[in-house]
Amino acid sequence: MSLDPAAPDSATLGSAGELAALRRIFPILPPAAAATVGPGDDGAVIAAPDGRVVISTDLLVHGPDFRLAWSSPFDLGWKGAATNLADIAAMGARPTALVVAIAAPLDTLITDLEGIARGLRDACAELAPGVGVVGGDLSASDTLTIAVTVFGDLGGVDPVLRSGARAGDVIALAGTVGRAAAGLRLLFAQGIDEDGEPDPTAAAELVARRPAAVEAQLRPTPPIAAGVAAALAGATSMLDVSDGLLLDAGRIASASGFDLDIDLHALEADRAWIAGAAPELIEVSAEIVLTDGEDHSLLATFPATATLPGAFRPIGVVRQGDGRVLVNGEDPAVRTTGWDSFVGWDGAAG
């Protein structure tokens, strides 16, 4: 097992070993401003000025969550950071640090692990400056799996829960819906070979034709700073739209015990974006913005008298009811199940 951090680019996790791999990865990972003790000990120490710590964790697994034929290592690192940072933002908190664990096949190139680290670094720098990786783990597995745990600080305000929506509240959205989903639909339709399997060459050709849609899927850009702004503006409930607007709105409706009525006309800009970036999806653009996820935008409710933070736009109203989600005052004409990896995955990888 070589401990040389300058191991050749052909080195794999199996040939170089854990210590050599970590010595090449650590210099790439961003430090966390909130860490008083970073990587290198049995545990990190993160400052918690508020006295409370918000924690969330998520997994990216090859197959149900990404396809190596479509995603670069950089993409995976970016998405691992972005999706978890959005969970902290959805609580009205400021992200402070990440812990990242990777289980990878032994033939994984060390350069690929470095690519994941660069994606983590650049996503943190762009979406949540000052957030860094304070530790984690590296292990072997037949299936590439990336586990990210993120920590956040409430800054003296109460967390924004899913259960606080009340009748008369304005439903508002920070970010976009439908873009990442449009990219995913294109990948499954056009980023495949003649046997229907994910194909890097076909994906590269698709990127050349539809770059904005594919990038929105592979490298989402959730509005992380909008979470704190929403909390300070008096948001009564909030979550990130990971599984589809209607499904996630339904989670607020169920937790709060009121109906959430979405105005489809307020999503015309999102449908127009799909028409421009992925014109072959125009006919299903309404379904995409309502039912598909992975933009990781923030869906929140605010009192009618509140001034919406600049990142938010009104898209509906909370009404008396029994926890349903409506579209233009009626039951949705499209499915409301959204994405569920336990029932939506066909068992394939690629």
C-alpha positions as CSV (number, residue, x, y, z in Angstrom):
1,M,0.0,0.0,0.0
2,S,1.5,3.3,-1.1
3,L,1.3,6.3,1.1
4,D,2.6,8.6,-1.6
5,P,0.1,11.5,-2.1
6,A,1.5,11.9,-5.6
7,A,0.5,8.4,-6.6
8,P,0.0,8.0,-10.4
9,D,-3.3,8.9,-12.0
10,S,-3.9,5.2,-12.7
11,A,-4.0,4.5,-8.9
12,T,-7.2,3.0,-7.6
13,L,-8.7,2.8,-4.2
14,G,-7.6,-0.9,-4.1
15,S,-4.1,-0.3,-5.3
16,A,-3.3,2.9,-3.3
17,G,-5.2,2.1,-0.1
18,E,-7.2,4.3,2.2
19,L,-4.5,6.4,3.7
20,A,-3.0,7.4,0.3
21,A,-6.4,8.2,-1.0
22,L,-7.3,10.4,1.9
23,R,-3.9,12.2,1.7
24,R,-4.9,13.2,-1.9
25,I,-8.5,14.1,-1.1
26,F,-8.0,16.1,2.1
27,P,-6.1,19.0,0.5
28,I,-9.0,19.5,-1.9
29,L,-11.8,19.6,0.6
30,P,-12.8,23.1,1.8
31,P,-12.3,24.0,5.5
32,A,-15.3,25.0,7.5
33,A,-15.3,28.4,9.1
34,A,-17.3,27.1,12.1
35,A,-14.9,24.2,12.8
36,T,-12.6,24.7,15.8
37,V,-11.2,21.2,15.2
38,G,-11.3,19.8,11.6
39,P,-10.3,16.5,10.0
40,G,-7.5,14.5,11.5
41,D,-8.9,13.5,14.9
42,D,-11.5,11.0,15.9
43,G,-14.1,13.7,15.7
44,A,-14.5,17.3,14.6
45,V,-15.6,20.2,16.8
46,I,-18.0,22.7,15.3
47,A,-18.9,26.0,17.0
48,A,-22.7,26.3,17.8
49,P,-23.3,29.9,18.9
50,D,-27.0,29.4,19.0
51,G,-26.7,26.4,21.4
52,R,-28.8,24.3,19.1
53,V,-27.6,22.3,16.0
54,V,-29.6,21.4,13.0
55,I,-28.6,18.1,11.4
56,S,-29.7,16.3,8.3
57,T,-28.2,13.4,6.3
58,D,-28.7,12.0,2.8
59,L,-27.4,9.2,0.6
60,L,-26.5,9.1,-3.1
61,V,-26.4,5.5,-4.3
62,H,-25.4,4.4,-7.8
63,G,-28.6,3.2,-9.4
64,P,-31.6,4.9,-7.7
65,D,-29.9,8.3,-7.2
66,F,-27.4,8.7,-10.1
67,R,-25.9,6.9,-13.1
68,L,-22.2,6.9,-13.6
69,A,-22.7,6.9,-17.4
70,W,-24.3,10.4,-17.0
71,S,-22.7,12.0,-13.9
72,S,-19.0,12.9,-13.6
73,P,-17.3,12.6,-10.2
74,F,-17.5,16.4,-9.9
75,D,-21.2,16.3,-10.5
76,L,-21.6,13.8,-7.7
77,G,-19.7,15.9,-5.2
78,W,-21.7,19.0,-6.2
79,K,-25.0,17.2,-6.0
80,G,-24.1,15.6,-2.6
81,A,-23.4,19.0,-1.2
82,A,-26.3,20.9,-2.8
83,T,-29.0,18.4,-1.8
84,N,-27.9,18.4,1.8
85,L,-27.4,22.1,2.1
86,A,-31.0,22.6,1.0
87,D,-32.3,20.5,3.9
88,I,-30.6,22.9,6.4
89,A,-31.9,25.9,4.5
90,A,-35.4,24.5,4.6
91,M,-35.3,24.6,8.4
92,G,-34.5,28.3,8.3
93,A,-30.9,27.7,9.4
94,R,-27.4,28.5,8.1
95,P,-25.3,25.5,7.0
96,T,-22.0,25.3,8.8
97,A,-20.2,22.0,8.0
98,L,-20.4,18.7,6.2
99,V,-19.3,15.2,7.1
100,V,-18.9,13.0,4.0
101,A,-18.6,9.2,3.9
102,I,-17.8,7.4,0.6
103,A,-18.0,3.6,-0.1
104,A,-16.6,2.8,-3.5
105,P,-15.5,-0.2,-5.5
106,L,-11.8,-1.1,-5.2
107,D,-11.2,-0.3,-8.9
108,T,-12.4,3.3,-8.4
109,L,-9.7,5.7,-9.5
110,I,-8.2,8.0,-6.9
111,T,-8.7,10.8,-9.5
112,D,-12.4,10.1,-9.4
113,L,-12.4,10.5,-5.6
114,E,-10.5,13.8,-6.1
115,G,-13.2,14.8,-8.6
116,I,-15.9,14.2,-6.0
117,A,-13.9,16.3,-3.5
118,R,-13.7,19.2,-6.0
119,G,-17.4,19.1,-6.6
120,L,-18.0,19.3,-2.8
121,R,-15.6,22.2,-2.6
122,D,-17.0,24.2,-5.4
123,A,-20.7,23.6,-4.4
124,C,-20.0,24.9,-0.9
125,A,-18.1,27.9,-2.2
126,E,-20.9,28.9,-4.6
127,L,-24.0,27.9,-2.6
128,A,-22.9,28.4,1.0
129,P,-19.6,30.2,1.4
130,G,-17.8,29.3,4.6
131,V,-19.2,25.7,4.7
132,G,-16.6,23.0,4.6
133,V,-16.0,19.3,5.1
134,V,-14.8,18.5,8.6
135,G,-14.5,14.7,8.4
136,G,-16.0,11.5,7.2
137,D,-15.0,8.0,6.2
138,L,-13.8,6.0,3.2
139,S,-14.6,2.4,2.6
140,A,-15.0,-0.3,0.0
141,S,-18.3,-1.5,-1.6
142,D,-19.5,-3.0,-4.8
143,T,-21.8,0.0,-5.2
144,L,-20.6,3.6,-5.1
145,T,-22.4,5.3,-2.3
146,I,-21.9,8.9,-1.0
147,A,-23.3,9.7,2.4
148,V,-23.4,13.4,3.4
149,T,-24.4,14.8,6.8
150,V,-24.8,18.5,7.2
151,F,-24.9,20.7,10.2
152,G,-26.5,24.1,10.6
153,D,-27.0,26.9,13.0
154,L,-30.3,28.6,13.7
155,G,-28.8,32.0,14.7
156,G,-31.2,32.6,17.5
157,V,-34.5,32.1,15.5
158,D,-36.9,29.2,15.8
159,P,-36.7,26.4,13.2
160,V,-39.2,26.6,10.4
161,L,-41.2,23.3,10.5
162,R,-43.6,21.7,8.0
163,S,-46.5,21.9,10.5
164,G,-46.9,25.7,10.8
165,A,-49.0,26.6,7.8
166,R,-52.3,28.3,8.5
167,A,-55.4,29.3,6.5
168,G,-54.8,32.6,4.6
169,D,-51.0,32.1,4.4
170,V,-49.3,32.8,1.1
171,I,-47.5,29.9,-0.5
172,A,-44.2,31.0,-1.9
173,L,-41.3,29.5,-3.8
174,A,-37.6,30.4,-3.9
175,G,-35.9,28.9,-6.9
176,T,-37.3,27.0,-9.8
177,V,-39.3,23.8,-10.4
178,G,-39.1,21.5,-13.4
179,R,-35.6,22.2,-14.6
180,A,-33.7,19.3,-13.0
181,A,-36.6,17.0,-13.9
182,A,-36.6,18.1,-17.5
183,G,-32.9,17.2,-17.7
184,L,-33.6,13.8,-16.2
185,R,-36.4,13.0,-18.6
186,L,-34.1,13.9,-21.5
187,L,-31.3,11.7,-20.1
188,F,-33.7,8.7,-19.8
189,A,-35.0,9.3,-23.3
190,Q,-31.9,10.3,-25.2
191,G,-28.8,9.6,-23.0
192,I,-29.1,5.9,-23.7
193,D,-27.8,3.3,-26.2
194,E,-29.9,1.2,-28.6
195,D,-30.6,-1.3,-25.8
196,G,-32.0,1.5,-23.6
197,E,-29.0,1.5,-21.2
198,P,-27.4,4.8,-19.9
199,D,-24.6,5.6,-22.4
200,P,-21.9,8.2,-21.9
201,T,-21.5,9.0,-25.6
202,A,-25.3,9.6,-26.0
203,A,-25.3,11.7,-22.8
204,A,-22.4,13.8,-24.1
205,E,-24.3,14.4,-27.4
206,L,-27.4,15.3,-25.4
207,V,-25.4,17.8,-23.3
208,A,-24.3,19.5,-26.5
209,R,-27.9,19.9,-27.6
210,R,-29.6,20.6,-24.3
211,P,-26.9,21.9,-21.9
212,A,-29.0,23.9,-19.6
213,A,-31.5,21.1,-18.8
214,V,-28.9,18.4,-18.3
215,E,-26.8,20.7,-16.0
216,A,-29.8,21.5,-14.0
217,Q,-30.2,17.8,-13.2
218,L,-26.6,17.0,-12.6
219,R,-25.6,20.2,-10.7
220,P,-28.7,21.8,-9.0
221,T,-28.3,25.2,-7.5
222,P,-30.8,25.6,-4.6
223,P,-31.2,29.0,-3.1
224,I,-29.5,28.2,0.2
225,A,-29.4,31.8,1.6
226,A,-33.1,32.1,1.1
227,G,-33.8,29.8,4.0
228,V,-32.5,32.2,6.7
229,A,-34.2,35.1,4.9
230,A,-37.5,33.2,5.0
231,A,-37.2,32.5,8.8
232,L,-36.4,36.1,9.5
233,A,-39.5,37.2,7.4
234,G,-41.8,35.0,9.5
235,A,-42.2,31.9,7.4
236,T,-44.8,29.6,9.0
237,S,-43.6,26.4,7.3
238,M,-41.0,25.4,4.8
239,L,-39.3,22.4,3.1
240,D,-37.1,21.8,0.0
241,V,-38.7,20.5,-3.1
242,S,-36.8,17.3,-3.7
243,D,-39.6,14.9,-4.7
244,G,-42.0,17.1,-6.6
245,L,-43.9,20.3,-5.9
246,L,-47.3,18.6,-5.3
247,L,-45.9,15.8,-3.2
248,D,-43.8,18.1,-1.1
249,A,-46.7,20.7,-0.8
250,G,-48.8,17.7,0.4
251,R,-46.3,17.1,3.2
252,I,-46.8,20.6,4.5
253,A,-50.6,20.3,4.0
254,S,-50.7,17.0,5.9
255,A,-48.4,18.2,8.7
256,S,-50.3,21.5,9.1
257,G,-53.9,20.2,8.6
258,F,-54.8,22.7,6.0
259,D,-55.2,22.6,2.2
260,L,-52.4,24.1,0.0
261,D,-53.8,25.5,-3.3
262,I,-51.2,25.9,-6.0
263,D,-51.8,28.5,-8.8
264,L,-50.5,26.8,-12.0
265,H,-50.5,30.3,-13.7
266,A,-47.8,31.3,-11.2
267,L,-45.5,28.6,-12.7
268,E,-45.7,29.9,-16.3
269,A,-42.0,31.1,-16.1
270,D,-40.9,27.6,-15.2
271,R,-42.9,26.0,-18.0
272,A,-41.5,28.6,-20.4
273,W,-38.0,27.7,-19.3
274,I,-38.6,24.1,-20.2
275,A,-40.1,25.1,-23.6
276,G,-36.8,26.9,-24.3
277,A,-34.3,24.5,-22.8
278,A,-36.1,21.2,-23.7
279,P,-38.7,21.9,-26.4
280,E,-39.4,18.3,-26.9
281,L,-41.1,18.4,-23.4
282,I,-43.4,21.3,-24.1
283,E,-46.5,19.1,-24.0
284,V,-45.8,17.7,-20.5
285,S,-44.3,20.9,-19.0
286,A,-47.2,21.4,-16.6
287,E,-46.8,17.8,-15.3
288,I,-43.1,18.3,-14.9
289,V,-43.3,21.5,-12.9
290,L,-46.0,20.1,-10.7
291,T,-44.9,16.5,-10.1
292,D,-41.1,16.2,-10.7
293,G,-38.4,17.2,-8.3
294,E,-34.7,17.6,-7.6
295,D,-34.3,21.3,-8.1
296,H,-34.2,21.5,-4.3
297,S,-36.0,24.9,-4.3
298,L,-37.6,26.1,-1.1
299,L,-41.4,26.0,-0.7
300,A,-42.7,28.1,2.2
301,T,-45.8,29.6,3.6
302,F,-46.0,33.2,5.0
303,P,-48.6,35.2,6.8
304,A,-50.6,37.3,4.3
305,T,-49.3,40.5,5.9
306,A,-45.6,39.4,5.6
307,T,-43.2,40.9,3.1
308,L,-41.8,38.1,1.0
309,P,-38.0,38.0,0.9
310,G,-36.6,38.9,-2.5
311,A,-35.9,35.3,-3.5
312,F,-39.5,34.2,-3.1
313,R,-42.5,34.5,-5.4
314,P,-46.1,33.8,-4.5
315,I,-47.5,30.6,-6.1
316,G,-50.7,29.9,-4.1
317,V,-52.6,30.2,-0.9
318,V,-53.3,28.0,2.2
319,R,-57.0,27.3,2.7
320,Q,-59.2,25.7,5.3
321,G,-59.4,22.0,4.7
322,D,-58.2,18.6,5.8
323,G,-54.6,18.5,4.5
324,R,-55.0,18.2,0.7
325,V,-53.0,19.8,-2.1
326,L,-55.0,21.5,-4.9
327,V,-54.2,23.1,-8.2
328,N,-56.3,26.1,-9.2
329,G,-58.8,25.2,-6.5
330,E,-59.4,21.7,-7.7
331,D,-57.9,18.2,-7.2
332,P,-54.8,17.9,-9.4
333,A,-55.4,16.4,-12.9
334,V,-51.9,14.9,-12.7
335,R,-50.3,12.3,-10.4
336,T,-49.3,13.7,-7.0
337,T,-47.0,10.8,-6.0
338,G,-43.7,12.5,-7.1
339,W,-40.5,10.5,-6.8
340,D,-40.0,7.6,-4.4
341,S,-36.8,5.7,-4.8
342,F,-38.3,2.6,-3.3
343,V,-41.0,2.3,-6.0
344,G,-39.6,4.5,-8.8
345,W,-36.3,2.7,-9.3
346,D,-36.3,-0.1,-11.8
347,G,-33.2,-1.8,-10.3
348,A,-30.9,-0.6,-13.0
349,A,-27.6,1.3,-12.6
350,G,-25.4,2.2,-15.6
